[in-house]
């Protein structure tokens, strides 16, 4: 409904400085190997990963929203960019869905 396209895996950034989010949603189908930005990136937390350390990189690349799934805790966290940082929120402004709705819809392991 938001007109976004899912892509995964993909390289967010540039050839010399990029990250590979678990999933992403872009406004138009990318034609290049390194995608400069995304509307939403989704990260699934795993042991010893660096999900939260990537936030500054995502802000520098104008990613609007970050979804973080934490399987061990069976919860979803959502963050919306405010300038150079992200604020946690209870719903996605782009998708119009709450984190509670998402957490309920996930078939957790």
C-alpha positions as CSV (number, residue, x, y, z in Angstrom):
1,X,0.0,0.0,0.0
2,X,3.0,2.3,0.6
3,X,4.3,1.7,-2.8
4,X,7.6,0.2,-1.5
5,X,9.5,-2.6,-3.0
6,X,11.2,-5.3,-0.9
7,X,14.8,-6.1,-1.7
8,X,17.1,-8.6,0.0
9,X,19.9,-9.1,0.2
10,X,21.3,-5.8,-1.1
11,X,24.3,-3.4,-0.6
12,X,23.3,-0.1,1.0
13,X,25.9,2.6,0.5
14,X,28.8,2.8,-1.9
15,X,31.5,0.4,-3.2
16,X,34.0,1.4,-0.5
17,X,31.5,1.8,2.4
18,X,28.4,-0.3,2.6
19,X,26.3,-2.5,4.8
20,X,24.0,-5.5,4.0
21,X,20.7,-5.3,5.9
22,X,18.7,-8.4,6.3
23,X,15.8,-6.8,4.3
24,X,15.1,-3.5,2.8
25,X,12.3,-1.6,1.2
26,X,12.9,1.0,-1.4
27,X,10.8,3.5,-3.3
28,X,11.9,2.4,-6.7
29,X,13.6,-0.7,-8.1
30,X,17.4,-0.2,-7.9
31,X,19.4,-0.6,-11.1
32,X,22.9,-0.4,-9.4
33,X,24.8,-2.8,-7.2
34,X,25.2,-0.3,-4.4
35,X,21.9,1.3,-3.4
36,X,22.4,4.8,-1.9
37,X,19.4,4.7,0.4
38,X,16.3,2.9,1.5
39,X,12.9,3.8,2.9
40,X,13.1,1.0,5.5
41,X,15.8,-1.5,6.5
42,X,15.0,-4.5,8.6
43,X,17.6,-6.2,10.9
44,X,17.2,-9.5,12.7
45,X,19.3,-9.5,15.9
46,X,21.6,-12.5,16.2
47,X,24.2,-13.3,18.9
48,X,27.2,-11.0,18.6
49,X,25.8,-8.9,15.7
50,X,26.1,-5.2,15.3
51,X,22.6,-4.2,14.5
52,X,22.5,-1.1,16.8
53,X,26.0,0.0,15.8
54,X,24.7,0.4,12.2
55,X,22.2,3.1,13.0
56,X,24.7,6.0,12.4
57,X,25.5,4.6,9.0
58,X,21.9,4.3,8.1
59,X,21.2,7.9,9.2
60,X,24.1,9.1,7.1
61,X,22.5,7.3,4.1
62,X,19.0,8.8,4.8
63,X,17.2,5.6,5.7
64,X,13.8,6.7,7.0
65,X,12.9,3.8,9.3
66,X,14.6,0.8,10.9
67,X,12.8,-2.3,12.0
68,X,14.6,-4.6,14.4
69,X,13.4,-8.1,15.1
70,X,14.7,-9.6,18.3
71,X,13.8,-13.4,18.1
72,X,15.0,-14.4,21.5
73,X,12.8,-11.8,23.2
74,X,10.1,-12.2,20.5
75,X,9.7,-8.5,20.0
76,X,9.9,-5.9,17.3
77,X,11.4,-2.5,17.8
78,X,10.8,0.4,15.3
79,X,12.9,3.5,14.8
80,X,12.2,6.6,12.8
81,X,15.0,9.0,11.6
82,X,15.0,12.5,13.1
83,X,17.9,14.2,11.5
84,X,21.1,12.3,12.3
85,X,19.5,10.0,14.9
86,X,16.7,7.5,15.3
87,X,13.8,7.7,17.8
88,X,12.0,4.6,18.9
89,X,8.3,4.5,18.1
90,X,5.4,2.2,18.4
91,X,4.4,2.3,14.7
92,X,5.7,2.8,11.3
93,X,4.6,6.1,9.7
94,X,5.4,4.7,6.3
95,X,3.5,1.4,6.7
96,X,0.8,2.4,9.1
97,X,1.4,-0.7,11.2
98,X,2.2,-1.0,14.9
99,X,5.0,-3.0,16.4
100,X,2.5,-5.0,18.4
101,X,0.7,-6.0,15.2
102,X,4.0,-7.1,13.6
103,X,5.2,-9.0,16.6
104,X,1.9,-10.9,16.6
105,X,2.1,-11.7,12.9
106,X,5.6,-13.2,13.1
107,X,5.9,-16.9,13.3
108,X,8.8,-16.8,15.8
109,X,11.2,-19.8,16.0
